[in-house]
Amino acid sequence: MKRRTFLKFSMAAAGGALAAPYVHAQSKKFAGITLRMNGFGGKWDAALLKAAAPLEEKHGLKVQMDTGTQSAQLIKLLAQKDDPPFDVFQGDSPYMIELARNGMIEEIKVSDVPNIKRILPGFREFGDYGVPFSLTSMGPAYNPKFVKPALTSYSDLARPDLKGRVVVFPATSSPGSLFLLGLAEENGGSISNMEPAYKVLEAAKSNIVALAQSTTPQMQMYQAEEVYAGVFWKYGTYQLNSKGFPIEFVVPPVGIYSVTTYLNIVKSTKFSEAAHALAEQFLSDGGMLAIAEGTRSDIATDFKLPEELRNNVVFASPERIAQKKKIDWKAWEEGHSARIERFNRIIRG
């Protein structure tokens, strides 16, 4: 081979070797795009990033989490409506009303996200707004070391043997105060008639030693054995159990009150197609598995979790799914201020 021919061949081969990765990188559909999403921190954010990870490998799509409290994130989004700080927004059921009412989110159709077809019946509560991917359930919880007989209902929190040993969420937390709806419906009331709940709350007043603003302080009080019973989120009982604390979660006969977390596409985002891809990935088998493994929360699709995970979630069977309470979130939010006022009057009076 002549030297000139050899040089041409060598340069072409080298050029091909250099070009292949470059062309491959450029072929990634969402290369250079980073979706900004609100986050809640800790294991939750880690689980969602793991669920989204295949999109970066396959399409070059990255996700950036901005951690904070959901209420503050919602205020931030509303305040910056013309230049939103997020492309996608995680919103729990009670906050979906505000998001839709203020025109902050886009409708999402099955044609945009085909995996929507896999969402379980009744789990998508707001028409075409939002894609539900995870649920967390509230119920009575207790330490069987100290509480005998076992709790079976919300109303049991008024039992005389629990004096000074009960912790609940304040009424300021719209999701956390769902236990008041449980108290009402166990005693003949409803969202439009909360009086039965307040009667039981009066009876339980001497039992309530603390109002926990979030899950973490509740966990600490159970661990220190300062409290023996209360209302708790299912994933909180899992975390305590994993640390060796025998806190039992109760599914009352009245049913299961759950809050669903939705992935929403913020209006004015430049990356709607990429956001649809993220929603599709969350609802995929791999996405559902990553979210369930990381958070021990229930999932919203027909994906069958491994047995070990099914033992740590609430909706592990058709019978349990049938116990999921349907909540009129619009009515619940409309009564928020009145509940706060009445709750505070009872507890502080």
Buried (B, 14 or more C-beta within 10 A) or exposed (E): EEEEEEEEEEEEEEEEEEEEEEEEEEEBEBEEBBBBBBBBEEBBBBBBBBBBBBBBEEBBBBBEBEEBEBBEBBEBBEEEEEEBBBBBBBBBBBBBBBBBEEEBBBEBEEEBBEBBEBBBEEBBBBEBBBBBBBBBBBBBBBBEEEBEEEBEBBBBBBBEEBEEBBBBBBBBBBBBBBBBBBBBBBBEBEBEEBEBBBBBBEBBBEBBBBBBEEBEEBBEBBBEEEBBBBBBBBBBBBBBBEEEBEBBBBBBEBBBBBBBBBBBBBBEBEBBBBBBBBBBBBBBEBBBBBBBBBBBBBBBBEBEBEEEBBEBBBBBEEEBBEBBBEBEBBEBBEBBEEBBEBBBEBBEE
